[in-house]
């Protein structure tokens, strides 16, 4: 798959680590297509329109939950 954006070599924080497939902090790649994260893992041989090298940076996909309750305002 060719991604729109590929974020490579980032230290990914996985806050929902109940699958046991990744630890809470892993060096991984993130593939994004049509403004959605479609793959997290080793994407070393993947292609993308744009690539960001996130070496020594922390990535927290889904860290901010924008859902809110209607407070009547």
PyMOL Python script that loads the backbone (N, CA, C, O; Angstrom):
from pymol import cmd

cmd.read_pdbstr("""\
ATOM      1  N   UNK A   1       0.840  -1.179   0.000  1.00  0.00           N
ATOM      2  CA  UNK A   1       0.000   0.000   0.000  1.00  0.00           C
ATOM      3  C   UNK A   1       0.884   1.241   0.000  1.00  0.00           C
ATOM      4  O   UNK A   1       1.891   1.289   0.707  1.00  0.00           O
ATOM      5  N   UNK A   2       0.515   2.235  -0.783  1.00  0.00           N
ATOM      6  CA  UNK A   2       1.211   3.514  -0.763  1.00  0.00           C
ATOM      7  C   UNK A   2       0.436   4.454   0.154  1.00  0.00           C
ATOM      8  O   UNK A   2      -0.749   4.710  -0.056  1.00  0.00           O
ATOM      9  N   UNK A   3       1.121   4.961   1.169  1.00  0.00           N
ATOM     10  CA  UNK A   3       0.499   5.834   2.156  1.00  0.00           C
ATOM     11  C   UNK A   3       0.591   7.291   1.711  1.00  0.00           C
ATOM     12  O   UNK A   3       1.445   7.652   0.901  1.00  0.00           O
ATOM     13  N   UNK A   4      -0.293   8.115   2.249  1.00  0.00           N
ATOM     14  CA  UNK A   4      -0.183   9.556   2.039  1.00  0.00           C
ATOM     15  C   UNK A   4       0.955  10.109   2.886  1.00  0.00           C
ATOM     16  O   UNK A   4       1.713  10.973   2.446  1.00  0.00           O
ATOM     17  N   UNK A   5       1.062   9.595   4.110  1.00  0.00           N
ATOM     18  CA  UNK A   5       2.091  10.041   5.043  1.00  0.00           C
ATOM     19  C   UNK A   5       2.638   8.833   5.785  1.00  0.00           C
ATOM     20  O   UNK A   5       1.881   7.971   6.232  1.00  0.00           O
ATOM     21  N   UNK A   6       3.945   8.778   5.911  1.00  0.00           N
ATOM     22  CA  UNK A   6       4.609   7.706   6.648  1.00  0.00           C
ATOM     23  C   UNK A   6       5.496   8.355   7.704  1.00  0.00           C
ATOM     24  O   UNK A   6       6.398   9.128   7.380  1.00  0.00           O
ATOM     25  N   UNK A   7       5.235   8.038   8.957  1.00  0.00           N
ATOM     26  CA  UNK A   7       6.052   8.534  10.062  1.00  0.00           C
ATOM     27  C   UNK A   7       6.940   7.376  10.492  1.00  0.00           C
ATOM     28  O   UNK A   7       6.446   6.349  10.958  1.00  0.00           O
ATOM     29  N   UNK A   8       8.254   7.540  10.336  1.00  0.00           N
ATOM     30  CA  UNK A   8       9.204   6.446  10.531  1.00  0.00           C
ATOM     31  C   UNK A   8       9.993   6.583  11.833  1.00  0.00           C
ATOM     32  O   UNK A   8      10.335   7.688  12.256  1.00  0.00           O
ATOM     33  N   UNK A   9      10.271   5.449  12.450  1.00  0.00           N
ATOM     34  CA  UNK A   9      11.226   5.326  13.562  1.00  0.00           C
ATOM     35  C   UNK A   9      10.857   6.105  14.811  1.00  0.00           C
ATOM     36  O   UNK A   9      11.744   6.489  15.574  1.00  0.00           O
ATOM     37  N   UNK A  10       9.584   6.347  15.041  1.00  0.00           N
ATOM     38  CA  UNK A  10       9.170   7.088  16.229  1.00  0.00           C
ATOM     39  C   UNK A  10       8.996   6.182  17.431  1.00  0.00           C
ATOM     40  O   UNK A  10       8.727   4.990  17.288  1.00  0.00           O
ATOM     41  N   UNK A  11       9.150   6.749  18.609  1.00  0.00           N
ATOM     42  CA  UNK A  11       8.865   6.034  19.854  1.00  0.00           C
ATOM     43  C   UNK A  11       7.374   6.175  20.111  1.00  0.00           C
ATOM     44  O   UNK A  11       6.914   7.206  20.600  1.00  0.00           O
ATOM     45  N   UNK A  12       6.621   5.129  19.777  1.00  0.00           N
ATOM     46  CA  UNK A  12       5.162   5.180  19.819  1.00  0.00           C
ATOM     47  C   UNK A  12       4.661   4.768  21.198  1.00  0.00           C
ATOM     48  O   UNK A  12       5.033   3.717  21.719  1.00  0.00           O
ATOM     49  N   UNK A  13       3.813   5.609  21.780  1.00  0.00           N
ATOM     50  CA  UNK A  13       3.171   5.298  23.052  1.00  0.00           C
ATOM     51  C   UNK A  13       1.848   4.621  22.754  1.00  0.00           C
ATOM     52  O   UNK A  13       1.019   5.157  22.018  1.00  0.00           O
ATOM     53  N   UNK A  14       1.649   3.438  23.326  1.00  0.00           N
ATOM     54  CA  UNK A  14       0.405   2.702  23.147  1.00  0.00           C
ATOM     55  C   UNK A  14      -0.318   2.687  24.484  1.00  0.00           C
ATOM     56  O   UNK A  14       0.014   1.897  25.369  1.00  0.00           O
ATOM     57  N   UNK A  15      -1.312   3.566  24.629  1.00  0.00           N
ATOM     58  CA  UNK A  15      -2.019   3.675  25.906  1.00  0.00           C
ATOM     59  C   UNK A  15      -3.061   2.586  26.102  1.00  0.00           C
ATOM     60  O   UNK A  15      -3.496   2.345  27.228  1.00  0.00           O
ATOM     61  N   UNK A  16      -3.466   1.929  25.030  1.00  0.00           N
ATOM     62  CA  UNK A  16      -4.468   0.861  25.126  1.00  0.00           C
ATOM     63  C   UNK A  16      -3.795  -0.476  24.868  1.00  0.00           C
ATOM     64  O   UNK A  16      -4.117  -1.166  23.901  1.00  0.00           O
ATOM     65  N   UNK A  17      -2.874  -0.833  25.724  1.00  0.00           N
ATOM     66  CA  UNK A  17      -2.044  -2.014  25.509  1.00  0.00           C
ATOM     67  C   UNK A  17      -2.687  -3.255  26.113  1.00  0.00           C
ATOM     68  O   UNK A  17      -2.093  -3.900  26.976  1.00  0.00           O
ATOM     69  N   UNK A  18      -3.892  -3.596  25.670  1.00  0.00           N
ATOM     70  CA  UNK A  18      -4.516  -4.815  26.171  1.00  0.00           C
ATOM     71  C   UNK A  18      -4.466  -5.937  25.143  1.00  0.00           C
ATOM     72  O   UNK A  18      -5.001  -7.019  25.383  1.00  0.00           O
ATOM     73  N   UNK A  19      -3.823  -5.689  23.988  1.00  0.00           N
ATOM     74  CA  UNK A  19      -3.710  -6.725  22.965  1.00  0.00           C
ATOM     75  C   UNK A  19      -2.433  -7.541  23.129  1.00  0.00           C
ATOM     76  O   UNK A  19      -2.300  -8.615  22.542  1.00  0.00           O
ATOM     77  N   UNK A  20      -1.492  -7.035  23.926  1.00  0.00           N
ATOM     78  CA  UNK A  20      -0.188  -7.668  24.143  1.00  0.00           C
ATOM     79  C   UNK A  20       0.644  -7.774  22.876  1.00  0.00           C
ATOM     80  O   UNK A  20       1.656  -8.475  22.866  1.00  0.00           O
ATOM     81  N   UNK A  21       0.241  -7.090  21.801  1.00  0.00           N
ATOM     82  CA  UNK A  21       1.033  -7.146  20.583  1.00  0.00           C
ATOM     83  C   UNK A  21       2.154  -6.115  20.598  1.00  0.00           C
ATOM     84  O   UNK A  21       3.175  -6.314  19.940  1.00  0.00           O
ATOM     85  N   UNK A  22       1.989  -5.026  21.327  1.00  0.00           N
ATOM     86  CA  UNK A  22       3.035  -4.016  21.472  1.00  0.00           C
ATOM     87  C   UNK A  22       3.148  -3.635  22.939  1.00  0.00           C
ATOM     88  O   UNK A  22       2.169  -3.658  23.685  1.00  0.00           O
ATOM     89  N   UNK A  23       4.362  -3.283  23.332  1.00  0.00           N
ATOM     90  CA  UNK A  23       4.547  -2.755  24.681  1.00  0.00           C
ATOM     91  C   UNK A  23       4.056  -1.314  24.706  1.00  0.00           C
ATOM     92  O   UNK A  23       3.586  -0.806  23.688  1.00  0.00           O
ATOM     93  N   UNK A  24       4.155  -0.662  25.825  1.00  0.00           N
ATOM     94  CA  UNK A  24       3.668   0.710  25.948  1.00  0.00           C
ATOM     95  C   UNK A  24       4.568   1.717  25.243  1.00  0.00           C
ATOM     96  O   UNK A  24       4.161   2.864  25.057  1.00  0.00           O
ATOM     97  N   UNK A  25       5.759   1.332  24.850  1.00  0.00           N
ATOM     98  CA  UNK A  25       6.708   2.254  24.225  1.00  0.00           C
ATOM     99  C   UNK A  25       7.527   1.450  23.220  1.00  0.00           C
ATOM    100  O   UNK A  25       8.406   0.686  23.619  1.00  0.00           O
ATOM    101  N   UNK A  26       7.262   1.603  21.956  1.00  0.00           N
ATOM    102  CA  UNK A  26       7.968   0.846  20.932  1.00  0.00           C
ATOM    103  C   UNK A  26       8.433   1.751  19.808  1.00  0.00           C
ATOM    104  O   UNK A  26       7.785   2.751  19.499  1.00  0.00           O
ATOM    105  N   UNK A  27       9.558   1.399  19.196  1.00  0.00           N
ATOM    106  CA  UNK A  27      10.038   2.113  18.016  1.00  0.00           C
ATOM    107  C   UNK A  27       9.310   1.528  16.806  1.00  0.00           C
ATOM    108  O   UNK A  27       9.597   0.409  16.382  1.00  0.00           O
ATOM    109  N   UNK A  28       8.367   2.295  16.256  1.00  0.00           N
ATOM    110  CA  UNK A  28       7.501   1.804  15.189  1.00  0.00           C
ATOM    111  C   UNK A  28       7.305   2.869  14.120  1.00  0.00           C
ATOM    112  O   UNK A  28       7.705   4.023  14.276  1.00  0.00           O
ATOM    113  N   UNK A  29       6.680   2.446  13.038  1.00  0.00           N
ATOM    114  CA  UNK A  29       6.302   3.345  11.955  1.00  0.00           C
ATOM    115  C   UNK A  29       4.784   3.449  11.925  1.00  0.00           C
ATOM    116  O   UNK A  29       4.080   2.536  12.358  1.00  0.00           O
ATOM    117  N   UNK A  30       4.288   4.569  11.411  1.00  0.00           N
ATOM    118  CA  UNK A  30       2.843   4.783  11.303  1.00  0.00           C
ATOM    119  C   UNK A  30       2.518   5.168   9.868  1.00  0.00           C
ATOM    120  O   UNK A  30       3.085   6.115   9.324  1.00  0.00           O
ATOM    121  N   UNK A  31       1.594   4.420   9.256  1.00  0.00           N
ATOM    122  CA  UNK A  31       1.138   4.715   7.900  1.00  0.00           C
ATOM    123  C   UNK A  31      -0.220   5.390   7.934  1.00  0.00           C
ATOM    124  O   UNK A  31      -1.147   4.907   8.583  1.00  0.00           O
ATOM    125  N   UNK A  32      -0.335   6.515   7.229  1.00  0.00           N
ATOM    126  CA  UNK A  32      -1.582   7.286   7.212  1.00  0.00           C
ATOM    127  C   UNK A  32      -2.078   7.403   5.779  1.00  0.00           C
ATOM    128  O   UNK A  32      -1.312   7.729   4.872  1.00  0.00           O
ATOM    129  N   UNK A  33      -3.358   7.137   5.582  1.00  0.00           N
ATOM    130  CA  UNK A  33      -4.005   7.219   4.267  1.00  0.00           C
ATOM    131  C   UNK A  33      -5.362   7.870   4.457  1.00  0.00           C
ATOM    132  O   UNK A  33      -6.118   7.479   5.346  1.00  0.00           O
ATOM    133  N   UNK A  34      -5.681   8.857   3.634  1.00  0.00           N
ATOM    134  CA  UNK A  34      -6.971   9.563   3.721  1.00  0.00           C
ATOM    135  C   UNK A  34      -7.241  10.076   5.133  1.00  0.00           C
ATOM    136  O   UNK A  34      -8.351   9.939   5.647  1.00  0.00           O
ATOM    137  N   UNK A  35      -6.218  10.671   5.760  1.00  0.00           N
ATOM    138  CA  UNK A  35      -6.322  11.280   7.094  1.00  0.00           C
ATOM    139  C   UNK A  35      -6.640  10.293   8.209  1.00  0.00           C
ATOM    140  O   UNK A  35      -7.148  10.693   9.257  1.00  0.00           O
ATOM    141  N   UNK A  36      -6.351   9.011   8.003  1.00  0.00           N
ATOM    142  CA  UNK A  36      -6.585   7.991   9.036  1.00  0.00           C
ATOM    143  C   UNK A  36      -5.337   7.128   9.208  1.00  0.00           C
ATOM    144  O   UNK A  36      -4.646   6.806   8.242  1.00  0.00           O
ATOM    145  N   UNK A  37      -5.071   6.768  10.446  1.00  0.00           N
ATOM    146  CA  UNK A  37      -3.997   5.812  10.702  1.00  0.00           C
ATOM    147  C   UNK A  37      -4.500   4.454  10.246  1.00  0.00           C
ATOM    148  O   UNK A  37      -5.504   3.959  10.758  1.00  0.00           O
ATOM    149  N   UNK A  38      -3.809   3.848   9.287  1.00  0.00           N
ATOM    150  CA  UNK A  38      -4.251   2.556   8.771  1.00  0.00           C
ATOM    151  C   UNK A  38      -3.306   1.418   9.151  1.00  0.00           C
ATOM    152  O   UNK A  38      -3.673   0.248   9.041  1.00  0.00           O
ATOM    153  N   UNK A  39      -2.085   1.753   9.598  1.00  0.00           N
ATOM    154  CA  UNK A  39      -1.143   0.688   9.968  1.00  0.00           C
ATOM    155  C   UNK A  39      -0.112   1.250  10.937  1.00  0.00           C
ATOM    156  O   UNK A  39       0.418   2.343  10.737  1.00  0.00           O
ATOM    157  N   UNK A  40       0.163   0.486  11.988  1.00  0.00           N
ATOM    158  CA  UNK A  40       1.249   0.790  12.914  1.00  0.00           C
ATOM    159  C   UNK A  40       2.097  -0.463  13.013  1.00  0.00           C
ATOM    160  O   UNK A  40       1.582  -1.545  13.296  1.00  0.00           O
ATOM    161  N   UNK A  41       3.388  -0.324  12.781  1.00  0.00           N
ATOM    162  CA  UNK A  41       4.274  -1.480  12.839  1.00  0.00           C
ATOM    163  C   UNK A  41       5.562  -1.199  12.097  1.00  0.00           C
ATOM    164  O   UNK A  41       5.954  -0.043  11.939  1.00  0.00           O
ATOM    165  N   UNK A  42       6.219  -2.249  11.643  1.00  0.00           N
ATOM    166  CA  UNK A  42       7.445  -2.117  10.863  1.00  0.00           C
ATOM    167  C   UNK A  42       7.058  -1.915   9.402  1.00  0.00           C
ATOM    168  O   UNK A  42       6.658  -2.865   8.729  1.00  0.00           O
ATOM    169  N   UNK A  43       7.173  -0.698   8.914  1.00  0.00           N
ATOM    170  CA  UNK A  43       6.803  -0.363   7.537  1.00  0.00           C
ATOM    171  C   UNK A  43       8.041   0.042   6.742  1.00  0.00           C
ATOM    172  O   UNK A  43       7.988   0.952   5.914  1.00  0.00           O
ATOM    173  N   UNK A  44       9.156  -0.641   7.000  1.00  0.00           N
ATOM    174  CA  UNK A  44      10.457  -0.280   6.428  1.00  0.00           C
ATOM    175  C   UNK A  44      10.445  -0.187   4.907  1.00  0.00           C
ATOM    176  O   UNK A  44      11.091   0.696   4.344  1.00  0.00           O
ATOM    177  N   UNK A  45       9.733  -1.067   4.239  1.00  0.00           N
ATOM    178  CA  UNK A  45       9.769  -1.097   2.779  1.00  0.00           C
ATOM    179  C   UNK A  45       8.531  -0.469   2.146  1.00  0.00           C
ATOM    180  O   UNK A  45       8.240  -0.720   0.976  1.00  0.00           O
ATOM    181  N   UNK A  46       7.808   0.336   2.899  1.00  0.00           N
ATOM    182  CA  UNK A  46       6.590   0.970   2.393  1.00  0.00           C
ATOM    183  C   UNK A  46       6.914   2.281   1.687  1.00  0.00           C
ATOM    184  O   UNK A  46       7.950   2.900   1.932  1.00  0.00           O
ATOM    185  N   UNK A  47       6.002   2.688   0.804  1.00  0.00           N
ATOM    186  CA  UNK A  47       6.145   3.940   0.073  1.00  0.00           C
ATOM    187  C   UNK A  47       5.106   4.930   0.560  1.00  0.00           C
ATOM    188  O   UNK A  47       4.045   4.545   1.053  1.00  0.00           O
ATOM    189  N   UNK A  48       5.422   6.223   0.415  1.00  0.00           N
ATOM    190  CA  UNK A  48       4.480   7.270   0.814  1.00  0.00           C
ATOM    191  C   UNK A  48       4.741   8.529   0.002  1.00  0.00           C
ATOM    192  O   UNK A  48       5.843   8.751  -0.501  1.00  0.00           O
ATOM    193  N   UNK A  49       3.702   9.346  -0.114  1.00  0.00           N
ATOM    194  CA  UNK A  49       3.848  10.643  -0.779  1.00  0.00           C
ATOM    195  C   UNK A  49       4.777  11.543   0.024  1.00  0.00           C
ATOM    196  O   UNK A  49       5.546  12.322  -0.539  1.00  0.00           O
ATOM    197  N   UNK A  50       4.694  11.425   1.359  1.00  0.00           N
ATOM    198  CA  UNK A  50       5.534  12.219   2.253  1.00  0.00           C
ATOM    199  C   UNK A  50       5.993  11.338   3.402  1.00  0.00           C
ATOM    200  O   UNK A  50       5.216  10.537   3.923  1.00  0.00           O
ATOM    201  N   UNK A  51       7.249  11.480   3.797  1.00  0.00           N
ATOM    202  CA  UNK A  51       7.803  10.703   4.901  1.00  0.00           C
ATOM    203  C   UNK A  51       8.418  11.648   5.925  1.00  0.00           C
ATOM    204  O   UNK A  51       9.133  12.588   5.577  1.00  0.00           O
ATOM    205  N   UNK A  52       8.127  11.379   7.191  1.00  0.00           N
ATOM    206  CA  UNK A  52       8.701  12.148   8.294  1.00  0.00           C
ATOM    207  C   UNK A  52       9.576  11.212   9.108  1.00  0.00           C
ATOM    208  O   UNK A  52       9.130  10.138   9.512  1.00  0.00           O
ATOM    209  N   UNK A  53      10.823  11.612   9.354  1.00  0.00           N
ATOM    210  CA  UNK A  53      11.718  10.835  10.203  1.00  0.00           C
ATOM    211  C   UNK A  53      11.507  11.281  11.650  1.00  0.00           C
ATOM    212  O   UNK A  53      11.848  12.405  12.016  1.00  0.00           O
ATOM    213  N   UNK A  54      10.951  10.403  12.457  1.00  0.00           N
ATOM    214  CA  UNK A  54      10.639  10.730  13.852  1.00  0.00           C
ATOM    215  C   UNK A  54      11.643  10.104  14.822  1.00  0.00           C
ATOM    216  O   UNK A  54      11.314   9.871  15.985  1.00  0.00           O
ATOM    217  N   UNK A  55      12.854   9.834  14.357  1.00  0.00           N
ATOM    218  CA  UNK A  55      13.892   9.273  15.218  1.00  0.00           C
ATOM    219  C   UNK A  55      14.090  10.175  16.438  1.00  0.00           C
ATOM    220  O   UNK A  55      14.219  11.392  16.307  1.00  0.00           O
ATOM    221  N   UNK A  56      14.113   9.568  17.612  1.00  0.00           N
ATOM    222  CA  UNK A  56      14.276  10.256  18.902  1.00  0.00           C
ATOM    223  C   UNK A  56      13.092  11.144  19.275  1.00  0.00           C
ATOM    224  O   UNK A  56      13.207  11.978  20.173  1.00  0.00           O
ATOM    225  N   UNK A  57      11.963  10.978  18.603  1.00  0.00           N
ATOM    226  CA  UNK A  57      10.751  11.724  18.936  1.00  0.00           C
ATOM    227  C   UNK A  57       9.687  10.764  19.463  1.00  0.00           C
ATOM    228  O   UNK A  57       9.729   9.568  19.175  1.00  0.00           O
ATOM    229  N   UNK A  58       8.744  11.283  20.227  1.00  0.00           N
ATOM    230  CA  UNK A  58       7.656  10.487  20.789  1.00  0.00           C
ATOM    231  C   UNK A  58       6.390  10.744  19.984  1.00  0.00           C
ATOM    232  O   UNK A  58       6.056  11.891  19.687  1.00  0.00           O
ATOM    233  N   UNK A  59       5.685   9.668  19.632  1.00  0.00           N
ATOM    234  CA  UNK A  59       4.429   9.759  18.892  1.00  0.00           C
ATOM    235  C   UNK A  59       3.342   9.144  19.766  1.00  0.00           C
ATOM    236  O   UNK A  59       3.526   8.063  20.326  1.00  0.00           O
ATOM    237  N   UNK A  60       2.224   9.827  19.881  1.00  0.00           N
ATOM    238  CA  UNK A  60       1.127   9.298  20.702  1.00  0.00           C
ATOM    239  C   UNK A  60      -0.171   9.319  19.898  1.00  0.00           C
ATOM    240  O   UNK A  60      -1.007  10.199  20.101  1.00  0.00           O
ATOM    241  N   UNK A  61      -0.348   8.351  18.979  1.00  0.00           N
ATOM    242  CA  UNK A  61      -1.577   8.331  18.184  1.00  0.00           C
ATOM    243  C   UNK A  61      -2.794   8.078  19.061  1.00  0.00           C
ATOM    244  O   UNK A  61      -2.790   7.179  19.902  1.00  0.00           O
ATOM    245  N   UNK A  62      -3.832   8.876  18.859  1.00  0.00           N
ATOM    246  CA  UNK A  62      -5.053   8.705  19.628  1.00  0.00           C
ATOM    247  C   UNK A  62      -4.957   9.191  21.058  1.00  0.00           C
ATOM    248  O   UNK A  62      -5.837   8.895  21.866  1.00  0.00           O
ATOM    249  N   UNK A  63      -3.920   9.926  21.389  1.00  0.00           N
ATOM    250  CA  UNK A  63      -3.705  10.383  22.760  1.00  0.00           C
ATOM    251  C   UNK A  63      -4.783  11.371  23.198  1.00  0.00           C
ATOM    252  O   UNK A  63      -5.174  11.386  24.365  1.00  0.00           O
ATOM    253  N   UNK A  64      -5.262  12.193  22.272  1.00  0.00           N
ATOM    254  CA  UNK A  64      -6.282  13.187  22.588  1.00  0.00           C
ATOM    255  C   UNK A  64      -7.622  12.677  22.091  1.00  0.00           C
ATOM    256  O   UNK A  64      -7.782  12.395  20.903  1.00  0.00           O
ATOM    257  N   UNK A  65      -8.578  12.560  22.986  1.00  0.00           N
ATOM    258  CA  UNK A  65      -9.929  12.136  22.627  1.00  0.00           C
ATOM    259  C   UNK A  65     -10.783  13.387  22.488  1.00  0.00           C
ATOM    260  O   UNK A  65     -11.057  14.064  23.479  1.00  0.00           O
ATOM    261  N   UNK A  66     -11.210  13.702  21.259  1.00  0.00           N
ATOM    262  CA  UNK A  66     -11.947  14.936  21.041  1.00  0.00           C
ATOM    263  C   UNK A  66     -13.441  14.783  21.290  1.00  0.00           C
ATOM    264  O   UNK A  66     -14.196  15.746  21.148  1.00  0.00           O
ATOM    265  N   UNK A  67     -13.872  13.585  21.659  1.00  0.00           N
ATOM    266  CA  UNK A  67     -15.288  13.383  21.962  1.00  0.00           C
ATOM    267  C   UNK A  67     -15.623  14.098  23.269  1.00  0.00           C
ATOM    268  O   UNK A  67     -14.858  14.042  24.232  1.00  0.00           O
ATOM    269  N   UNK A  68     -16.765  14.765  23.291  1.00  0.00           N
ATOM    270  CA  UNK A  68     -17.170  15.447  24.520  1.00  0.00           C
ATOM    271  C   UNK A  68     -18.667  15.268  24.716  1.00  0.00           C
ATOM    272  O   UNK A  68     -19.408  15.028  23.763  1.00  0.00           O
ATOM    273  N   UNK A  69     -19.089  15.386  25.930  1.00  0.00           N
ATOM    274  CA  UNK A  69     -20.519  15.310  26.234  1.00  0.00           C
ATOM    275  C   UNK A  69     -21.156  16.670  25.977  1.00  0.00           C
ATOM    276  O   UNK A  69     -20.511  17.705  26.144  1.00  0.00           O
ATOM    277  N   UNK A  70     -22.401  16.666  25.579  1.00  0.00           N
ATOM    278  CA  UNK A  70     -23.123  17.909  25.349  1.00  0.00           C
ATOM    279  C   UNK A  70     -23.508  18.495  26.699  1.00  0.00           C
ATOM    280  O   UNK A  70     -24.294  17.910  27.444  1.00  0.00           O
ATOM    281  N   UNK A  71     -22.947  19.651  27.002  1.00  0.00           N
ATOM    282  CA  UNK A  71     -23.225  20.282  28.295  1.00  0.00           C
ATOM    283  C   UNK A  71     -24.380  21.272  28.218  1.00  0.00           C
ATOM    284  O   UNK A  71     -24.676  21.956  29.197  1.00  0.00           O
ATOM    285  N   UNK A  72     -25.033  21.353  27.065  1.00  0.00           N
ATOM    286  CA  UNK A  72     -26.163  22.251  26.915  1.00  0.00           C
ATOM    287  C   UNK A  72     -25.770  23.675  26.604  1.00  0.00           C
ATOM    288  O   UNK A  72     -26.615  24.568  26.653  1.00  0.00           O
ATOM    289  N   UNK A  73     -24.511  23.912  26.284  1.00  0.00           N
ATOM    290  CA  UNK A  73     -24.056  25.269  25.955  1.00  0.00           C
ATOM    291  C   UNK A  73     -24.319  25.615  24.522  1.00  0.00           C
ATOM    292  O   UNK A  73     -23.996  26.719  24.085  1.00  0.00           O
TER     293      UNK A  73
END
""", "prot")
cmd.dss("prot")
cmd.show_as("cartoon", "prot")
cmd.util.cbc("prot")
cmd.orient("prot")
